[in-house]
Amino acid sequence: MAFSDDTRNELARVIPTARCCRLTELYALYELDGFLFGSHNQYLDFNNSSPLVARKILKLVKGLYPDFPTQTLVVKSRSRRTQMCTVRILGRVSAERIYGDFKKLSVKKDSGIPRKKCCRRAYLRGAFLSRGSITNPEKTYHLEISTEQTMLADKILTIILSLGLEAGITHRKGSLVVYMKDGQQIVNLLNLMGAHGALLHFENIRVMKDMRNQINRLVNCETANVDKTVNAALKQLEHIKTLEEHIGLEELPPKLAQVARVRLENPYASLQELGELMIPKMSKSGINYRLRQIREMAQQLDNLDPKS
Ligand SMILES: [Zn+2]
């Protein structure tokens, strides 16, 4: 998951300049992994497994609400392998004020997605920071954001589509997963979210992979063809040598003798090319027919296995 972590760490350092985007990104982080709770709504929590993202959340909160009391909690699992960081807004007034500001964000009535494009990008960044992951492009092209809430999965998908990108949605172990599988589409999303370092890394690997595939395809294709042509030509040359040694080419019927000579002079030519060199020109199948006659004569002379 190193690539995914790198991408998340990079995005954790991106702080949008516009207030609308800061608040929207915070809202995404809240919607995907936050709660307003307590008997009097006295806490508003943002949860995230990454301390870097928690630090970003705190920075966004402090930038928007400098005087609000906050608390940061880190809870490690028993195995100490995973942890949950919580940025908590303390007190009903603060918690409800932030929640109220979330609800005042300018969104489209039907879909609930941010009206402004800048904010849609910010929302996706927040969603990715909360529940997103990206596979190392060396292995495969895959980016996803998962959530248990159908409404949020639909919202994320709608935002991605509204930005002109393609994505799908699938179920996995009780979660909905919004995913992208196309390399170019993932690059575009990384760009929109502002993960330029990850984008460059991704592109480098993609270019290398494409080139490797293309070279492999070419090499495979050419090797197969060349092998076939060369092997056939080598056999023909052997047969011609046999005839030359045993009876001499001048003793052959003129047409066979001409094909034999042209082949000797052009050991690497294809049948079609040999046909072009004949006087008069001959079709590929005509050449093939005569080479077969040469082979049969040579096999009789040599007492070769007729299959060779
Ligand atoms: Zn904005």
Residues whose N, C-alpha, C, O or C-beta is under 5 A from the ligand:
A	BS01	ZN	A18 C20 C21 K116 C118 C119
